[in-house]
Amino acid sequence: MSLAARAPVADVASVLRMAREAGAWGPDVRAALFHDLDRLEARADELLEACPPATLHAVAIKANPVVALLRLLVDRGLGLEAASWEEVELGLAAGCPADRLVFDGPAKTEGELRRSLELGVWINADNEAELQRMVELGAPGRARVGLRVNPQLGEGAIAATSTVGRTSKFGVPLDRAAELVAAYPFITGLHVHTGSQGCGLELIAAANRATAEVAHALGLAWLDVGGGLPVRYTAADPEPPTFGAWGEVLQALPGQPTMRLVTELGRSLHAGPGWALSRIETVKEVDGVPSLVVHLGADFLLRRVYRPQDWDYELVVLDPDGHPRGGPTAPTHVAGPLCFSGDLLAKHRQLPHARPGDLLMIRDTGAYTLSMWSRHCSRGLPATWGYRVDGLEPLHAGEDPAAVTRFWSLPADEQLG
């Protein structure tokens, strides 16, 4: 995703007007999330155009599990990728046909495997024990079964999000693929997942190519090139590969155009069209530095707070009507609402003077933010809204204090004592 693929700051004022008219923003609203639906659809169409026509694009549910957004992508012709059984259920709730739903993950239970074989989803087995369990359950059933392999080519710039290093917890070494395909003839494809943020196109292409060579030599029907493409969150980040450049890599893989391809993008589709808005609750000085206290912190931007060297976001100070604050800038801290000192979104960030009641826009929050929400301090999920030029629509209601209380409580008929 290039910077040009992001929802612009200029959207905020008009979206805020629509939100007030719809009752989605007012004095009691602390924060909300917004998604440019036209821009998300355009990204999906760009992906479809860039890749071989028969490719199944199974969008990673873990990037953003809001069912209304998943349904939009399914209606656009894309599939979904689930890393847990709960995500399989989310995919089904979004109307995704089983033959466009991919089930990954290294800890599938016997019951989950049985149901997958019955449904006819794509299953990527993580290990030989899982394959043996599928034999006992009567594989392949209605499912397509693949094997996750690791070509062990090394890590990208962020080790925690790289999955083809020698010590990755996922899959089996690529050099075991021939042995396992021979032992389990219901395997019809291979799955490789390189990682996403911090992984450049060179590493992604090398992992895809190495796996495609083996899959083609074994006469397999399909190849799942899992993992995403990196996103450019700030101007300091390197320019990421385009869908077009990646599509050229896929078209040149061994076995093309005969072998069907499956992708599992998430971040590069969802991130740019999404943004977050928080009220600036107070402004105070901390050791002589202005500190803005906002309502989204480590609960929402978990990776930013705990791994600030790897993750950053562009922050924009706006007036109460959504227009950017001008004037001189100064080093400023941005503090989240949670009860630990490390809950900081930025330190010494150059920002214009802000006042209580102003707004903070956090850009590119459409992926790996709400899906990683932390329950620390039991703050409720903010509401999520989608917008187009002609209006606003609810995507997720969020949680009020009563909803949070229900979350932490047993139903009345299950109370103990």
N, C-alpha and C positions, 0 to 999 in steps of 0.2 A: 504494500500500500504506500503510494507516494503521498506527500503532503497535499497534493491536489485532490486526493480521494476523500478528504476529511470534510465533515460538516463544517461550514464556515462560522466564524464568530458572529457574522452579520445575521445569522438565523435567529439568534437568541431573542432579540427584542420582539420580533414578530411572533415567535413561538410563545413567548411569555404572555403576550397579549391574548393569544388564543387560549392559553392555559388559564388565565384569569377568567375569561369569559366562560370556560367550561368548568370552573370551580376546581381546577387542578393545581392552582397556585394561589396562596393567600397568606394572611398573617400567621396561621398556625402550621404552615408547611415548612419543614426544615430543609428538605432536600428532595430532588426528583431526578429521574433519568429520562433522557429523550433519545429517540432514534429517528433518523431521516430515512423513511421507508423508500422513497424514490431512489435515494442514493444506494441503499442496500440492494434493491432490485437491479439497479444498473451494474453494481459490482458482480452480482450473480450472472447477469447476461454477459458481461465481459469475460467471466471465467468460462462459460459455456462456449463462447465463440473462439476462445484461445486454444482449446484442447481437442483431441480427436473426438469425432461426433458420438461414438458409442460409450465414451467415458461416463462412469457413474461418479458423480461428485457427492460424496457422503459427508455433509458438513458436521464437524465435531460439536456434539451437543454440549460438551463440557465448556466450550467457549462462551455460550450463552444459552441457557436452558429455558428461556421464556417461550412458552408453547406457541403464543401468537406469532412470534418471529420465526420459529421453526416451521409453522404452518405456511407462512409466506414463502419460505424457501422451497418447501415441498411442492407448493402450488406452482412454483416457477420451474419445476422439473428436476430439482435436485433431490438427493437422498440425505440420510442422516447417519452419523456414526456414534455409537454408544459405548462408553467405557465402563458401564455398570448396568445391572438389570433395571435399576430405577430409570436410567436414561433410555433403555429400550422401551419402557412404559411411556416415557415422555414422547419418544418418537412415534409410538402408536397413537398416542393422544393427539399428536399433531397431524394425523392422517397419513403418515408415511407408510406406503405399502411394504410388506415384509421383504420383497425382493429388491428394495432400495434402502434397506436398513442393515448396517454393519455392526456386529457386536464384537468388541475387542475387550481387553482387560486381562490381567494375569491371575485373577482369583474367581473364576466362574464356578458356581456350585453345581452339583449334580442336577438339582431341580431347574436351574437356569439353562443348563445345556439341554436337558430334555425338552423344555418349552421351546428353545431355539430351533431344535430339530423338527419339532411339530409345526412351528410357525413358518419355517422356510426362510429365515434371515441368512445373511452372510456371516459366518462364524470364523474368526481368526484364532486358531488355537495357539496358545502361548508356549506350550511345553508338551513333552511326550506323555506325561501322566494325564494331561487333559485329553490327548488323542486316544489314549487307552480307555479312559472313561467314556468317550464317545462311542468307541467300539461296543462297549457293554450296553450302551443305550440304543444301539441300532443305527449308527451313523451310516450314510449321511442324512437319512430321513428326507425331508423336503428342503434341507439347507444346502448352501454352497459352503464347503469347508476349506479354509486356507490355513497356512502355517506361517506364523510370525518368525522371521529370521533376522539375524543381526550380522551385517557384513564387517563389523568391528573396525571401522575406518577412522575412529577418533571423534573428539568432541568439538562442538562449536565454541563460541565465545562465552556462553553461559552453560556451565556443566550440568546444572540441575534440569535444564530443558533440552539436553542433548541425549539421544537414545541409541546412537550407534558407536559408543565407546566400548572398550573391551569389557568394562565392568558394569555395563547397563543391566538392569534387573529384568529386562524384557526379552522374550523370544529365545531362540536357539541359534548357535553359530551357523552362518550361511553354509559352511562346509559340511554340515549334517543334513542339508535339505534333501539330497539325492537318497540317502539312506532312509530317511523318514517317509518320503513320498513312496518309496518302494514298499515299506512296511505297512503303510496306511493308504491304500490306493484310492480312498474316497477324497483325498486332498486334491483339489483342482486348481489351486492358486497359491501364490506366496504373498506375504505381507511384510513390507519393510517400513519402518517409521524412523525418520532421521532426527526429528525435533522441529522446532519452529524458531522462536526468537533467539537470535545469536547464531543461527545456522545459515551460512551463505549458500548461494546457488551452486557453487562448486562442490561443496560437501553433499548437498541434497542430490545433485545430479550424479555424483560418483556412487552414492549408496543405491540410487534407483537403477543405475546402469549395471552395477555388479549383481544385483538381485534379478534384474530382467534377463541377464545372460544365462543364469542358472535356470530360471523359470522356462525360458525358451528352449534350452537344451533338454529339459525334462518333458517338454511337450505339454505344459500346463496351459489352461485356458485363460487365466487372468492373473493380473498383478496389481496389488494394492500398494500404491506409493503413499503411505500415510505420512503424517507430519504436515506442518504448515509452511507458509512463507513468512519471513520477518516483516515487521511493520516499522515504519519510521515515525516514532512518537514525537520527536523534537528535531529541530533543524540540525542539531549536532549529530544525529544518528546518520549512518550511511544510507544512501539511496537504495531501497530494496529492489529485488527483481520484480518485473511486471508479470502479470498473468501471461502475456504474450511470450516473454522470454522463457518462462517455465514451460509453456505449451510446446515450444520448439524442442526443448529437452525431451519431453514426453514423446513427441512424434518421432524422435530419432532413436528411441530405445530399441534394443534387440527384440524381435518378435512383433514389431509394429508393421502394418496395422492389424494383424490377425489377432494378437493377444489383447483381450479387453483390459482396460485400465480402470482402477478405482482410486479416487483421491479422498483426502480427509481434511480439507482446509477448515479453518475456523476463524482465527485471529484476523487474517488478511481480508476476510469478508466483513466481519462484524465490527472491528475496532473503530474504524474511521467514521462510519455513520452514527456512532453513539457518543453522547456527551452527558456529563453530569452537572447539576447546578445545586449549589448549597448557599444558604443564607450565611453571611458573615455575622456571627452572633455577637462577637465583641472584638475589640482591638486593644491590646495592652502592650506595654513594654517589658521585654525580658532582657535584662542586662544591657539596656540601652537600644535594643533592636525591636521594632514593631513586630508584634505577633498577632496574626489573624487566627481566631478560633472559629472553626467551621464544623459542619455536621457530618462530614464524611472523612474517615481516616483509615486506620488499619482494618476496620471492619469491611471497607470497600476496596481499598488499594493495598491489599495485604503484601504483595510482592514489593511494591514501592517502599513501604515502611520498613520491611525486614531485610530487603536486599537493595538499598538505594543505589549501590554502585552498578547494578544491572538494569534498573528500571527507572524511567522518569516520565513525566507527563507535562504538557504545557498547561500553565495556569493563567487565567485571564480574570482580572478584577473588573467588575461591571457595576454600574449604578443600579438602583432598585428597579429600573425599567429595562435593564438588559443592555445598556449601551456601555462600551468600554470606557473605563476611567482614563483620562489623559493626564498630562502633567509630568513632572520629573519623577523618576523612580529612585528607590532606595533599597538597600538590603533588608529583606523581610522574611520572617519565619511564617510558615503556615502550619497550624497545629490542628489535629483531629480531636474528636470529642471523648476518646477513650481514656481510661484511668491508668495510663502508664506513660512515663516520660518520653519514650521512644516513638509515640504516636505523632510523627511529624511528616507532612507531605513535602516540605521544602525547608531548607535553612539558608538564610542569606540570599534568597532569590530576589532579583531586581524586579520590584513591582511598584506601581503607582500608589500614592496614598489612598488608603481605604477607610471607610467609616462603618460603624455598626449599622446593619441593615442593607449594606451593599451585598453583592452576589459574587460568588466565585464559580467560574466555569472551569471544569476539568475536561480537557479534550481527549478524544480517542478512547473512550471508556466502554465501547460496545462489546468487548471481549475480555474474559478472565478478570472480571471485577465483581459483578453481582453474583456470578456463579461460584465465587470464592468467599462469599460473605461470612464474616465471623460473628459468632454470638456473644463475644466478649462485651460485657455491660448490658447485654440484652436489648440493644437498640433495634427497632423494627426496620425491616426492609423499606427503602423508599419506593414510591410508586414509579412505574415505568410507563412512558407514553410514546406513541409513534406519531409522527407528523408528516404531512405532505403540504404542498403549496396551499391547498384549499381546506385544510382542517387538521384537527388533532383527534387521536383515538386512543383509548386505554389499552395497554398491553398486559399489565399486571397491576393489581390493586395495591401492592405493598402491604405493610402491617401497621395497624394502630396498636396502642398498648394492650387492648383487649385481645388482639390476635396473638401477641407475644405471650401473654399470660396463658392463653389456651395451648400454645406450643409447649410450654413447660409444665402443663398440668395433665393429670389423668382425666379422661371424660368422667362426668359426674357418676355414671353408673359403674365405674371401675375404681372409685375411691376406696382406699383401705380403711378398715376400722369401722 
